[in-house]
Amino acid sequence: MTAEEQETIFRRWLDRHIGLMLKVVRGCAVSPQDQDDLFQDVLLQIWLSIPAFRGEAKETTWIYRVAFNTALAWRRVERRRREKHETFLKFDASPQAQSNHADSSPDREIVERLYAAIRELPKVDASLALMHLDGLSYHEMAEVLGISENYVGVKLNRIRKQLADQLKGANNEL
Amino acid sequence: MNFEDLQKTWQSQDPGAKVTIDTDVLLKEVRRNQRHFWAGIFWRDVREVGTAAFMTWVFLHLAILSRVWSFYLSSFAFFGVGLFMLVDRWRQRRKRPVTNDPLRSCIEASLIQVNHQIWLLKNVFWWYLLPLAIGTGIFVIGLAWNIPMEGRMSRMELVCFLFGSAAIICGFSFWFVYWLNQCAVRKSLEPRRQELETLLASLQ
């Protein structure tokens, strides 16, 4: 793969899937500084993974894999090596900054509470919750994690209950 | 609100909406990161294997110049350490976790790597410190044996004095290196192993 091809794919993925990457980042890191740091790591790993991409997996599945694997290996101490970086993005992850279709106050609050609840889950469960909320099929989730679809189902039942407990008050019927 | 409604609300958010990216600067930055990433690995190898290679060359050079047999042995000790590091690095590089693998495979590969690092550091005495200690010991004895005798000290006393001094200095230095390695195992690698084992268990 040439450098130009790699760059084209990277730009396309960034354009199409930036939301997905940011959801993973927000689901795994708390402070804006950590989120910024993890986001840079995710971007680097996605860039490095592109030459191995043969189109056998869906782009989203691929990006989820890279993003989750990076998030699981990510360490706060790594931050020091990126201190001198140029600013290439303005990454305001505060609730106030989340202008979106769900920007009416109650919806935004629900999303924020969901993020908080997801971050409380064990890491693997948090990955599953993020994918489930994004509407991935059991097959896709199993592919990302490397487990059976049955096991995905079992885990999701448990995760739904856990999320429901944590969101009690907002969503009693979860 | 049921789960489907929650999903709709979740999917209607656009986390990227407030993110403005300068793609050209980002690409430059990602490439810089990539270079930094590989440079880090390269310089670590140079530091560790390069030091052993340099010491091998130094002792070999001394051996050829002075024709003292003990220098050859010291050079061989350093060569052995360097070769071990090189072979180990090469073997482990092939087992490195790949981020586009499924999560489970990636965790398993990371666990193998961490276990290997723990093994290496726990056994640092055998593959690093002991060969260097033997090499240094032989070097000191060889040196003492070849110093022209002029004072009141006998040859054996000189050998014992130099060897004893070297043993004390090396003993402290090597103990410190050993202690640092065991600290790294306790404080960094063992918690990482536990974390990975927990993650793997949650996927089984």
Chai-1 contact restraints between the chains, C-beta under 6 A:
chainA,res_idxA,chainB,res_idxB,connection_type,confidence,min_distance_angstrom,max_distance_angstrom,comment,restraint_id
A,R11,B,T23,contact,1.0,0.0,6.0,A-B,restraint_1
A,I18,B,G16,contact,1.0,0.0,6.0,A-B,restraint_2
A,G19,B,D14,contact,1.0,0.0,6.0,A-B,restraint_3
A,G19,B,P15,contact,1.0,0.0,6.0,A-B,restraint_4
A,G19,B,G16,contact,1.0,0.0,6.0,A-B,restraint_5
A,L22,B,P15,contact,1.0,0.0,6.0,A-B,restraint_6
A,L22,B,G16,contact,1.0,0.0,6.0,A-B,restraint_7
A,K23,B,P15,contact,1.0,0.0,6.0,A-B,restraint_8
A,L43,B,V30,contact,1.0,0.0,6.0,A-B,restraint_9
A,L44,B,V30,contact,1.0,0.0,6.0,A-B,restraint_10
A,L44,B,N33,contact,1.0,0.0,6.0,A-B,restraint_11
A,Q45,B,T99,contact,1.0,0.0,6.0,A-B,restraint_12
A,W47,B,V30,contact,1.0,0.0,6.0,A-B,restraint_13
A,S49,B,T99,contact,1.0,0.0,6.0,A-B,restraint_14
A,S49,B,N100,contact,1.0,0.0,6.0,A-B,restraint_15
A,A52,B,N100,contact,1.0,0.0,6.0,A-B,restraint_16
A,R65,B,N100,contact,1.0,0.0,6.0,A-B,restraint_17
A,V66,B,T99,contact,1.0,0.0,6.0,A-B,restraint_18
A,V66,B,N100,contact,1.0,0.0,6.0,A-B,restraint_19
A,F68,B,L103,contact,1.0,0.0,6.0,A-B,restraint_20
A,N69,B,T99,contact,1.0,0.0,6.0,A-B,restraint_21
A,N69,B,C106,contact,1.0,0.0,6.0,A-B,restraint_22
A,T70,B,T99,contact,1.0,0.0,6.0,A-B,restraint_23
A,H85,B,E29,contact,1.0,0.0,6.0,A-B,restraint_24
A,E86,B,V25,contact,1.0,0.0,6.0,A-B,restraint_25
A,E86,B,E29,contact,1.0,0.0,6.0,A-B,restraint_26
A,F88,B,D22,contact,1.0,0.0,6.0,A-B,restraint_27
A,F88,B,V25,contact,1.0,0.0,6.0,A-B,restraint_28
A,F88,B,L26,contact,1.0,0.0,6.0,A-B,restraint_29
A,F88,B,E29,contact,1.0,0.0,6.0,A-B,restraint_30
A,L89,B,V19,contact,1.0,0.0,6.0,A-B,restraint_31
A,L89,B,I21,contact,1.0,0.0,6.0,A-B,restraint_32
A,K90,B,T20,contact,1.0,0.0,6.0,A-B,restraint_33
A,F91,B,V19,contact,1.0,0.0,6.0,A-B,restraint_34
A,D92,B,K18,contact,1.0,0.0,6.0,A-B,restraint_35
A,A97,B,K18,contact,1.0,0.0,6.0,A-B,restraint_36
A,S99,B,A17,contact,1.0,0.0,6.0,A-B,restraint_37
A,S99,B,K18,contact,1.0,0.0,6.0,A-B,restraint_38
A,N100,B,Q13,contact,1.0,0.0,6.0,A-B,restraint_39
A,N100,B,D14,contact,1.0,0.0,6.0,A-B,restraint_40
A,N100,B,A17,contact,1.0,0.0,6.0,A-B,restraint_41
A,H101,B,S12,contact,1.0,0.0,6.0,A-B,restraint_42
A,A102,B,T9,contact,1.0,0.0,6.0,A-B,restraint_43
A,A102,B,S12,contact,1.0,0.0,6.0,A-B,restraint_44
A,A102,B,Q13,contact,1.0,0.0,6.0,A-B,restraint_45
A,D107,B,T9,contact,1.0,0.0,6.0,A-B,restraint_46
A,I110,B,T9,contact,1.0,0.0,6.0,A-B,restraint_47
A,V111,B,Q13,contact,1.0,0.0,6.0,A-B,restraint_48
A,P122,B,S202,contact,1.0,0.0,6.0,A-B,restraint_49
A,V124,B,L199,contact,1.0,0.0,6.0,A-B,restraint_50
A,V124,B,S202,contact,1.0,0.0,6.0,A-B,restraint_51
A,V124,B,L203,contact,1.0,0.0,6.0,A-B,restraint_52
A,L133,B,Q7,contact,1.0,0.0,6.0,A-B,restraint_53
A,L133,B,W10,contact,1.0,0.0,6.0,A-B,restraint_54
A,L145,B,L103,contact,1.0,0.0,6.0,A-B,restraint_55
A,G146,B,P102,contact,1.0,0.0,6.0,A-B,restraint_56
A,G146,B,L103,contact,1.0,0.0,6.0,A-B,restraint_57
A,G146,B,R104,contact,1.0,0.0,6.0,A-B,restraint_58
A,G146,B,S105,contact,1.0,0.0,6.0,A-B,restraint_59
A,I147,B,L203,contact,1.0,0.0,6.0,A-B,restraint_60
A,N171,B,M1,contact,1.0,0.0,6.0,A-B,restraint_61
A,E173,B,N2,contact,1.0,0.0,6.0,A-B,restraint_62
A,L174,B,F3,contact,1.0,0.0,6.0,A-B,restraint_63
